[in-house]
Structures are given as structure tokens and as C-alpha cells.
Amino acid sequence: MKPCDTNINRTLKLVDEMIALADQGDVEREDVGCGIMYGILRDAAYRLKKIAEQERKAHQQKGWWHETQ
């Protein structure tokens, strides 16, 4: 797998962690400020996820993406 593809995979894993943290943080928060912070974290994660998925698809269409390597 090309380094650029590895970085896309790493980004997708990171956004999953960001979403999980935002979900957990929302459940455990004790004030509004934390709710705002976790909302921003979740929003950023979903925006990054969309872009990373688009890039993965573009690389697949170009024939660059090889999962098994």
C-alpha cells in the first residue's frame, strides 16, 4: 500500500476514535461547555471522514488502492 493510502486509512481510524470520544464525553459531561466541545469534535470527525472516504474512492478509481499490500 502506498504511504498516501496508509495515511488515509490512519485518518479513517482516527475519526472513528474521535467519534467514540465525543459520544463518551457527551454521556459523561457535567456542563454545557463540554457539550459544545464534544459537538465540535464530532462535527470535525464527520467532515474529515467524508473527505477521507472520497479520497479513498478516488485512489481506488485510479487503481492506486490495494488493500492486500
PDB file of N, CA, C and O in Angstrom:
ATOM      1  N   MET A   1       0.847  -1.174   0.000  1.00  0.00           N
ATOM      2  CA  MET A   1       0.000   0.000   0.000  1.00  0.00           C
ATOM      3  C   MET A   1       0.900   1.247   0.000  1.00  0.00           C
ATOM      4  O   MET A   1       1.898   1.311   0.717  1.00  0.00           O
ATOM      5  N   LYS A   2       0.529   2.204  -0.801  1.00  0.00           N
ATOM      6  CA  LYS A   2       1.282   3.457  -0.886  1.00  0.00           C
ATOM      7  C   LYS A   2       1.171   4.224   0.435  1.00  0.00           C
ATOM      8  O   LYS A   2       0.165   4.110   1.135  1.00  0.00           O
ATOM      9  N   PRO A   3       2.197   5.002   0.774  1.00  0.00           N
ATOM     10  CA  PRO A   3       2.134   5.795   2.005  1.00  0.00           C
ATOM     11  C   PRO A   3       0.905   6.706   2.070  1.00  0.00           C
ATOM     12  O   PRO A   3       0.320   6.884   3.139  1.00  0.00           O
ATOM     13  N   CYS A   4       0.516   7.277   0.937  1.00  0.00           N
ATOM     14  CA  CYS A   4      -0.656   8.162   0.951  1.00  0.00           C
ATOM     15  C   CYS A   4      -1.927   7.383   1.297  1.00  0.00           C
ATOM     16  O   CYS A   4      -2.817   7.912   1.963  1.00  0.00           O
ATOM     17  N   ASP A   5      -2.014   6.126   0.848  1.00  0.00           N
ATOM     18  CA  ASP A   5      -3.166   5.295   1.176  1.00  0.00           C
ATOM     19  C   ASP A   5      -3.145   4.883   2.642  1.00  0.00           C
ATOM     20  O   ASP A   5      -4.186   4.823   3.295  1.00  0.00           O
ATOM     21  N   THR A   6      -1.957   4.603   3.147  1.00  0.00           N
ATOM     22  CA  THR A   6      -1.815   4.280   4.566  1.00  0.00           C
ATOM     23  C   THR A   6      -2.293   5.448   5.418  1.00  0.00           C
ATOM     24  O   THR A   6      -2.955   5.254   6.437  1.00  0.00           O
ATOM     25  N   ASN A   7      -1.956   6.653   4.998  1.00  0.00           N
ATOM     26  CA  ASN A   7      -2.378   7.842   5.750  1.00  0.00           C
ATOM     27  C   ASN A   7      -3.890   8.038   5.702  1.00  0.00           C
ATOM     28  O   ASN A   7      -4.485   8.500   6.675  1.00  0.00           O
ATOM     29  N   ILE A   8      -4.508   7.695   4.589  1.00  0.00           N
ATOM     30  CA  ILE A   8      -5.973   7.766   4.513  1.00  0.00           C
ATOM     31  C   ILE A   8      -6.569   6.768   5.498  1.00  0.00           C
ATOM     32  O   ILE A   8      -7.508   7.104   6.220  1.00  0.00           O
ATOM     33  N   ASN A   9      -6.045   5.557   5.541  1.00  0.00           N
ATOM     34  CA  ASN A   9      -6.538   4.562   6.499  1.00  0.00           C
ATOM     35  C   ASN A   9      -6.352   5.037   7.931  1.00  0.00           C
ATOM     36  O   ASN A   9      -7.241   4.866   8.766  1.00  0.00           O
ATOM     37  N   ARG A  10      -5.215   5.624   8.215  1.00  0.00           N
ATOM     38  CA  ARG A  10      -4.961   6.143   9.565  1.00  0.00           C
ATOM     39  C   ARG A  10      -5.953   7.247   9.916  1.00  0.00           C
ATOM     40  O   ARG A  10      -6.423   7.327  11.051  1.00  0.00           O
ATOM     41  N   THR A  11      -6.269   8.094   8.945  1.00  0.00           N
ATOM     42  CA  THR A  11      -7.240   9.159   9.169  1.00  0.00           C
ATOM     43  C   THR A  11      -8.606   8.570   9.491  1.00  0.00           C
ATOM     44  O   THR A  11      -9.291   9.044  10.397  1.00  0.00           O
ATOM     45  N   LEU A  12      -9.006   7.535   8.748  1.00  0.00           N
ATOM     46  CA  LEU A  12     -10.301   6.908   8.996  1.00  0.00           C
ATOM     47  C   LEU A  12     -10.356   6.266  10.388  1.00  0.00           C
ATOM     48  O   LEU A  12     -11.393   6.319  11.049  1.00  0.00           O
ATOM     49  N   LYS A  13      -9.276   5.674  10.827  1.00  0.00           N
ATOM     50  CA  LYS A  13      -9.232   5.113  12.179  1.00  0.00           C
ATOM     51  C   LYS A  13      -9.297   6.218  13.226  1.00  0.00           C
ATOM     52  O   LYS A  13      -9.965   6.079  14.251  1.00  0.00           O
ATOM     53  N   LEU A  14      -8.597   7.314  12.958  1.00  0.00           N
ATOM     54  CA  LEU A  14      -8.595   8.437  13.890  1.00  0.00           C
ATOM     55  C   LEU A  14      -9.982   9.052  14.032  1.00  0.00           C
ATOM     56  O   LEU A  14     -10.399   9.376  15.144  1.00  0.00           O
ATOM     57  N   VAL A  15     -10.695   9.217  12.939  1.00  0.00           N
ATOM     58  CA  VAL A  15     -12.033   9.813  13.038  1.00  0.00           C
ATOM     59  C   VAL A  15     -12.981   8.890  13.798  1.00  0.00           C
ATOM     60  O   VAL A  15     -13.868   9.367  14.505  1.00  0.00           O
ATOM     61  N   ASP A  16     -12.805   7.580  13.661  1.00  0.00           N
ATOM     62  CA  ASP A  16     -13.621   6.666  14.456  1.00  0.00           C
ATOM     63  C   ASP A  16     -13.356   6.854  15.953  1.00  0.00           C
ATOM     64  O   ASP A  16     -14.282   6.813  16.763  1.00  0.00           O
ATOM     65  N   GLU A  17     -12.096   7.059  16.310  1.00  0.00           N
ATOM     66  CA  GLU A  17     -11.744   7.329  17.709  1.00  0.00           C
ATOM     67  C   GLU A  17     -12.321   8.667  18.165  1.00  0.00           C
ATOM     68  O   GLU A  17     -12.791   8.793  19.296  1.00  0.00           O
ATOM     69  N   MET A  18     -12.283   9.661  17.287  1.00  0.00           N
ATOM     70  CA  MET A  18     -12.832  10.974  17.629  1.00  0.00           C
ATOM     71  C   MET A  18     -14.335  10.885  17.893  1.00  0.00           C
ATOM     72  O   MET A  18     -14.839  11.487  18.841  1.00  0.00           O
ATOM     73  N   ILE A  19     -15.041  10.138  17.059  1.00  0.00           N
ATOM     74  CA  ILE A  19     -16.489   9.978  17.232  1.00  0.00           C
ATOM     75  C   ILE A  19     -16.785   9.237  18.532  1.00  0.00           C
ATOM     76  O   ILE A  19     -17.689   9.620  19.274  1.00  0.00           O
ATOM     77  N   ALA A  20     -16.035   8.190  18.805  1.00  0.00           N
ATOM     78  CA  ALA A  20     -16.236   7.432  20.042  1.00  0.00           C
ATOM     79  C   ALA A  20     -15.981   8.310  21.268  1.00  0.00           C
ATOM     80  O   ALA A  20     -16.729   8.244  22.244  1.00  0.00           O
ATOM     81  N   LEU A  21     -14.931   9.131  21.222  1.00  0.00           N
ATOM     82  CA  LEU A  21     -14.637  10.030  22.335  1.00  0.00           C
ATOM     83  C   LEU A  21     -15.745  11.059  22.516  1.00  0.00           C
ATOM     84  O   LEU A  21     -16.143  11.351  23.643  1.00  0.00           O
ATOM     85  N   ALA A  22     -16.239  11.602  21.428  1.00  0.00           N
ATOM     86  CA  ALA A  22     -17.325  12.583  21.512  1.00  0.00           C
ATOM     87  C   ALA A  22     -18.571  11.950  22.115  1.00  0.00           C
ATOM     88  O   ALA A  22     -19.250  12.573  22.932  1.00  0.00           O
ATOM     89  N   ASP A  23     -18.876  10.724  21.721  1.00  0.00           N
ATOM     90  CA  ASP A  23     -20.041  10.026  22.272  1.00  0.00           C
ATOM     91  C   ASP A  23     -19.870   9.775  23.770  1.00  0.00           C
ATOM     92  O   ASP A  23     -20.783  10.034  24.555  1.00  0.00           O
ATOM     93  N   GLN A  24     -18.712   9.277  24.158  1.00  0.00           N
ATOM     94  CA  GLN A  24     -18.445   9.008  25.568  1.00  0.00           C
ATOM     95  C   GLN A  24     -18.435  10.312  26.374  1.00  0.00           C
ATOM     96  O   GLN A  24     -18.999  10.385  27.465  1.00  0.00           O
ATOM     97  N   GLY A  25     -17.796  11.318  25.825  1.00  0.00           N
ATOM     98  CA  GLY A  25     -17.728  12.605  26.511  1.00  0.00           C
ATOM     99  C   GLY A  25     -19.103  13.215  26.729  1.00  0.00           C
ATOM    100  O   GLY A  25     -19.366  13.805  27.777  1.00  0.00           O
ATOM    101  N   ASP A  26     -19.980  13.074  25.742  1.00  0.00           N
ATOM    102  CA  ASP A  26     -21.340  13.599  25.893  1.00  0.00           C
ATOM    103  C   ASP A  26     -22.079  12.901  27.034  1.00  0.00           C
ATOM    104  O   ASP A  26     -22.796  13.543  27.802  1.00  0.00           O
ATOM    105  N   VAL A  27     -21.903  11.606  27.137  1.00  0.00           N
ATOM    106  CA  VAL A  27     -22.572  10.850  28.192  1.00  0.00           C
ATOM    107  C   VAL A  27     -22.047  11.255  29.574  1.00  0.00           C
ATOM    108  O   VAL A  27     -22.812  11.324  30.536  1.00  0.00           O
ATOM    109  N   GLU A  28     -20.749  11.520  29.665  1.00  0.00           N
ATOM    110  CA  GLU A  28     -20.115  11.767  30.956  1.00  0.00           C
ATOM    111  C   GLU A  28     -19.952  13.249  31.315  1.00  0.00           C
ATOM    112  O   GLU A  28     -19.471  13.567  32.403  1.00  0.00           O
ATOM    113  N   ARG A  29     -20.334  14.128  30.443  1.00  0.00           N
ATOM    114  CA  ARG A  29     -20.092  15.554  30.688  1.00  0.00           C
ATOM    115  C   ARG A  29     -20.960  16.086  31.825  1.00  0.00           C
ATOM    116  O   ARG A  29     -22.017  15.546  32.151  1.00  0.00           O
ATOM    117  N   GLU A  30     -20.459  17.174  32.409  1.00  0.00           N
ATOM    118  CA  GLU A  30     -21.163  17.770  33.540  1.00  0.00           C
ATOM    119  C   GLU A  30     -21.536  19.232  33.315  1.00  0.00           C
ATOM    120  O   GLU A  30     -22.126  19.868  34.188  1.00  0.00           O
ATOM    121  N   ASP A  31     -21.193  19.761  32.147  1.00  0.00           N
ATOM    122  CA  ASP A  31     -21.583  21.143  31.873  1.00  0.00           C
ATOM    123  C   ASP A  31     -21.735  21.379  30.369  1.00  0.00           C
ATOM    124  O   ASP A  31     -21.357  20.546  29.545  1.00  0.00           O
ATOM    125  N   VAL A  32     -22.292  22.525  30.048  1.00  0.00           N
ATOM    126  CA  VAL A  32     -22.596  22.876  28.656  1.00  0.00           C
ATOM    127  C   VAL A  32     -21.326  23.053  27.831  1.00  0.00           C
ATOM    128  O   VAL A  32     -21.295  22.689  26.656  1.00  0.00           O
ATOM    129  N   GLY A  33     -20.284  23.609  28.436  1.00  0.00           N
ATOM    130  CA  GLY A  33     -19.040  23.848  27.694  1.00  0.00           C
ATOM    131  C   GLY A  33     -18.471  22.568  27.116  1.00  0.00           C
ATOM    132  O   GLY A  33     -17.996  22.544  25.981  1.00  0.00           O
ATOM    133  N   CYS A  34     -18.522  21.501  27.905  1.00  0.00           N
ATOM    134  CA  CYS A  34     -18.036  20.212  27.404  1.00  0.00           C
ATOM    135  C   CYS A  34     -18.925  19.707  26.268  1.00  0.00           C
ATOM    136  O   CYS A  34     -18.436  19.108  25.310  1.00  0.00           O
ATOM    137  N   GLY A  35     -20.217  19.948  26.376  1.00  0.00           N
ATOM    138  CA  GLY A  35     -21.131  19.540  25.307  1.00  0.00           C
ATOM    139  C   GLY A  35     -20.793  20.226  24.000  1.00  0.00           C
ATOM    140  O   GLY A  35     -20.835  19.610  22.935  1.00  0.00           O
ATOM    141  N   ILE A  36     -20.460  21.491  24.082  1.00  0.00           N
ATOM    142  CA  ILE A  36     -20.055  22.236  22.884  1.00  0.00           C
ATOM    143  C   ILE A  36     -18.776  21.641  22.311  1.00  0.00           C
ATOM    144  O   ILE A  36     -18.668  21.424  21.104  1.00  0.00           O
ATOM    145  N   MET A  37     -17.807  21.377  23.186  1.00  0.00           N
ATOM    146  CA  MET A  37     -16.535  20.814  22.740  1.00  0.00           C
ATOM    147  C   MET A  37     -16.735  19.469  22.044  1.00  0.00           C
ATOM    148  O   MET A  37     -16.165  19.233  20.979  1.00  0.00           O
ATOM    149  N   TYR A  38     -17.536  18.592  22.635  1.00  0.00           N
ATOM    150  CA  TYR A  38     -17.755  17.283  22.024  1.00  0.00           C
ATOM    151  C   TYR A  38     -18.558  17.385  20.740  1.00  0.00           C
ATOM    152  O   TYR A  38     -18.379  16.574  19.832  1.00  0.00           O
ATOM    153  N   GLY A  39     -19.437  18.367  20.652  1.00  0.00           N
ATOM    154  CA  GLY A  39     -20.164  18.594  19.406  1.00  0.00           C
ATOM    155  C   GLY A  39     -19.236  19.025  18.286  1.00  0.00           C
ATOM    156  O   GLY A  39     -19.373  18.576  17.148  1.00  0.00           O
ATOM    157  N   ILE A  40     -18.293  19.897  18.609  1.00  0.00           N
ATOM    158  CA  ILE A  40     -17.301  20.345  17.617  1.00  0.00           C
ATOM    159  C   ILE A  40     -16.411  19.178  17.206  1.00  0.00           C
ATOM    160  O   ILE A  40     -16.101  19.014  16.026  1.00  0.00           O
ATOM    161  N   LEU A  41     -16.000  18.368  18.182  1.00  0.00           N
ATOM    162  CA  LEU A  41     -15.167  17.204  17.889  1.00  0.00           C
ATOM    163  C   LEU A  41     -15.894  16.246  16.945  1.00  0.00           C
ATOM    164  O   LEU A  41     -15.314  15.761  15.974  1.00  0.00           O
ATOM    165  N   ARG A  42     -17.165  15.979  17.238  1.00  0.00           N
ATOM    166  CA  ARG A  42     -17.954  15.067  16.399  1.00  0.00           C
ATOM    167  C   ARG A  42     -18.126  15.631  14.990  1.00  0.00           C
ATOM    168  O   ARG A  42     -17.976  14.909  14.004  1.00  0.00           O
ATOM    169  N   ASP A  43     -18.439  16.918  14.900  1.00  0.00           N
ATOM    170  CA  ASP A  43     -18.625  17.567  13.603  1.00  0.00           C
ATOM    171  C   ASP A  43     -17.345  17.493  12.770  1.00  0.00           C
ATOM    172  O   ASP A  43     -17.389  17.167  11.584  1.00  0.00           O
ATOM    173  N   ALA A  44     -16.209  17.797  13.396  1.00  0.00           N
ATOM    174  CA  ALA A  44     -14.925  17.738  12.685  1.00  0.00           C
ATOM    175  C   ALA A  44     -14.636  16.319  12.214  1.00  0.00           C
ATOM    176  O   ALA A  44     -14.148  16.113  11.102  1.00  0.00           O
ATOM    177  N   ALA A  45     -14.937  15.346  13.061  1.00  0.00           N
ATOM    178  CA  ALA A  45     -14.686  13.951  12.700  1.00  0.00           C
ATOM    179  C   ALA A  45     -15.505  13.546  11.478  1.00  0.00           C
ATOM    180  O   ALA A  45     -14.980  12.918  10.559  1.00  0.00           O
ATOM    181  N   TYR A  46     -16.776  13.899  11.462  1.00  0.00           N
ATOM    182  CA  TYR A  46     -17.616  13.523  10.322  1.00  0.00           C
ATOM    183  C   TYR A  46     -17.194  14.243   9.043  1.00  0.00           C
ATOM    184  O   TYR A  46     -17.280  13.672   7.956  1.00  0.00           O
ATOM    185  N   ARG A  47     -16.747  15.464   9.161  1.00  0.00           N
ATOM    186  CA  ARG A  47     -16.262  16.189   7.975  1.00  0.00           C
ATOM    187  C   ARG A  47     -14.993  15.524   7.424  1.00  0.00           C
ATOM    188  O   ARG A  47     -14.866  15.307   6.219  1.00  0.00           O
ATOM    189  N   LEU A  48     -14.064  15.209   8.321  1.00  0.00           N
ATOM    190  CA  LEU A  48     -12.832  14.530   7.898  1.00  0.00           C
ATOM    191  C   LEU A  48     -13.123  13.153   7.315  1.00  0.00           C
ATOM    192  O   LEU A  48     -12.513  12.746   6.326  1.00  0.00           O
ATOM    193  N   LYS A  49     -14.050  12.447   7.928  1.00  0.00           N
ATOM    194  CA  LYS A  49     -14.403  11.102   7.455  1.00  0.00           C
ATOM    195  C   LYS A  49     -14.925  11.160   6.021  1.00  0.00           C
ATOM    196  O   LYS A  49     -14.554  10.338   5.183  1.00  0.00           O
ATOM    197  N   LYS A  50     -15.780  12.127   5.749  1.00  0.00           N
ATOM    198  CA  LYS A  50     -16.330  12.271   4.399  1.00  0.00           C
ATOM    199  C   LYS A  50     -15.225  12.527   3.378  1.00  0.00           C
ATOM    200  O   LYS A  50     -15.213  11.927   2.303  1.00  0.00           O
ATOM    201  N   ILE A  51     -14.309  13.411   3.716  1.00  0.00           N
ATOM    202  CA  ILE A  51     -13.207  13.734   2.806  1.00  0.00           C
ATOM    203  C   ILE A  51     -12.301  12.520   2.607  1.00  0.00           C
ATOM    204  O   ILE A  51     -11.914  12.211   1.480  1.00  0.00           O
ATOM    205  N   ALA A  52     -11.962  11.835   3.694  1.00  0.00           N
ATOM    206  CA  ALA A  52     -11.080  10.667   3.597  1.00  0.00           C
ATOM    207  C   ALA A  52     -11.730   9.557   2.775  1.00  0.00           C
ATOM    208  O   ALA A  52     -11.051   8.892   1.993  1.00  0.00           O
ATOM    209  N   GLU A  53     -13.019   9.351   2.941  1.00  0.00           N
ATOM    210  CA  GLU A  53     -13.713   8.334   2.139  1.00  0.00           C
ATOM    211  C   GLU A  53     -13.731   8.717   0.661  1.00  0.00           C
ATOM    212  O   GLU A  53     -13.609   7.849  -0.204  1.00  0.00           O
ATOM    213  N   GLN A  54     -13.881   9.999   0.368  1.00  0.00           N
ATOM    214  CA  GLN A  54     -13.839  10.461  -1.023  1.00  0.00           C
ATOM    215  C   GLN A  54     -12.454  10.232  -1.616  1.00  0.00           C
ATOM    216  O   GLN A  54     -12.328   9.816  -2.768  1.00  0.00           O
ATOM    217  N   GLU A  55     -11.426  10.500  -0.838  1.00  0.00           N
ATOM    218  CA  GLU A  55     -10.055  10.294  -1.314  1.00  0.00           C
ATOM    219  C   GLU A  55      -9.769   8.813  -1.529  1.00  0.00           C
ATOM    220  O   GLU A  55      -9.128   8.443  -2.512  1.00  0.00           O
ATOM    221  N   ARG A  56     -10.236   7.967  -0.624  1.00  0.00           N
ATOM    222  CA  ARG A  56     -10.057   6.520  -0.789  1.00  0.00           C
ATOM    223  C   ARG A  56     -10.717   6.062  -2.086  1.00  0.00           C
ATOM    224  O   ARG A  56     -10.134   5.290  -2.848  1.00  0.00           O
ATOM    225  N   LYS A  57     -11.925   6.539  -2.329  1.00  0.00           N
ATOM    226  CA  LYS A  57     -12.642   6.171  -3.561  1.00  0.00           C
ATOM    227  C   LYS A  57     -11.886   6.660  -4.799  1.00  0.00           C
ATOM    228  O   LYS A  57     -11.786   5.938  -5.791  1.00  0.00           O
ATOM    229  N   ALA A  58     -11.357   7.881  -4.742  1.00  0.00           N
ATOM    230  CA  ALA A  58     -10.594   8.426  -5.871  1.00  0.00           C
ATOM    231  C   ALA A  58      -9.350   7.574  -6.129  1.00  0.00           C
ATOM    232  O   ALA A  58      -9.022   7.292  -7.281  1.00  0.00           O
ATOM    233  N   HIS A  59      -8.667   7.170  -5.081  1.00  0.00           N
ATOM    234  CA  HIS A  59      -7.474   6.334  -5.234  1.00  0.00           C
ATOM    235  C   HIS A  59      -7.843   4.959  -5.789  1.00  0.00           C
ATOM    236  O   HIS A  59      -7.105   4.394  -6.597  1.00  0.00           O
ATOM    237  N   GLN A  60      -8.979   4.426  -5.357  1.00  0.00           N
ATOM    238  CA  GLN A  60      -9.436   3.138  -5.879  1.00  0.00           C
ATOM    239  C   GLN A  60      -9.741   3.246  -7.373  1.00  0.00           C
ATOM    240  O   GLN A  60      -9.393   2.355  -8.148  1.00  0.00           O
ATOM    241  N   GLN A  61     -10.386   4.328  -7.770  1.00  0.00           N
ATOM    242  CA  GLN A  61     -10.740   4.514  -9.177  1.00  0.00           C
ATOM    243  C   GLN A  61      -9.514   4.691 -10.060  1.00  0.00           C
ATOM    244  O   GLN A  61      -9.535   4.346 -11.242  1.00  0.00           O
ATOM    245  N   LYS A  62      -8.439   5.234  -9.479  1.00  0.00           N
ATOM    246  CA  LYS A  62      -7.189   5.402 -10.215  1.00  0.00           C
ATOM    247  C   LYS A  62      -6.361   4.121 -10.243  1.00  0.00           C
ATOM    248  O   LYS A  62      -5.345   4.038 -10.932  1.00  0.00           O
ATOM    249  N   GLY A  63      -6.812   3.125  -9.483  1.00  0.00           N
ATOM    250  CA  GLY A  63      -6.076   1.860  -9.425  1.00  0.00           C
ATOM    251  C   GLY A  63      -4.912   1.885  -8.474  1.00  0.00           C
ATOM    252  O   GLY A  63      -4.075   0.983  -8.517  1.00  0.00           O
ATOM    253  N   TRP A  64      -4.822   2.883  -7.613  1.00  0.00           N
ATOM    254  CA  TRP A  64      -3.718   3.008  -6.672  1.00  0.00           C
ATOM    255  C   TRP A  64      -3.942   2.197  -5.407  1.00  0.00           C
ATOM    256  O   TRP A  64      -2.983   1.804  -4.743  1.00  0.00           O
ATOM    257  N   TRP A  65      -5.172   1.948  -5.075  1.00  0.00           N
ATOM    258  CA  TRP A  65      -5.542   1.381  -3.772  1.00  0.00           C
ATOM    259  C   TRP A  65      -5.465  -0.139  -3.830  1.00  0.00           C
ATOM    260  O   TRP A  65      -6.148  -0.777  -4.632  1.00  0.00           O
ATOM    261  N   HIS A  66      -4.639  -0.701  -2.984  1.00  0.00           N
ATOM    262  CA  HIS A  66      -4.502  -2.155  -2.916  1.00  0.00           C
ATOM    263  C   HIS A  66      -4.508  -2.552  -1.449  1.00  0.00           C
ATOM    264  O   HIS A  66      -3.491  -2.401  -0.770  1.00  0.00           O
ATOM    265  N   GLU A  67      -5.626  -3.054  -0.945  1.00  0.00           N
ATOM    266  CA  GLU A  67      -5.804  -3.402   0.462  1.00  0.00           C
ATOM    267  C   GLU A  67      -4.823  -4.479   0.938  1.00  0.00           C
ATOM    268  O   GLU A  67      -4.385  -4.457   2.088  1.00  0.00           O
ATOM    269  N   THR A  68      -4.483  -5.411   0.063  1.00  0.00           N
ATOM    270  CA  THR A  68      -3.690  -6.573   0.485  1.00  0.00           C
ATOM    271  C   THR A  68      -2.218  -6.285   0.616  1.00  0.00           C
ATOM    272  O   THR A  68      -1.491  -7.099   1.185  1.00  0.00           O
ATOM    273  N   GLN A  69      -1.746  -5.167   0.116  1.00  0.00           N
ATOM    274  CA  GLN A  69      -0.302  -4.867   0.175  1.00  0.00           C
ATOM    275  C   GLN A  69       0.057  -4.253   1.490  1.00  0.00           C
ATOM    276  O   GLN A  69       1.223  -3.933   1.724  1.00  0.00           O
TER     277      GLN A  69
END
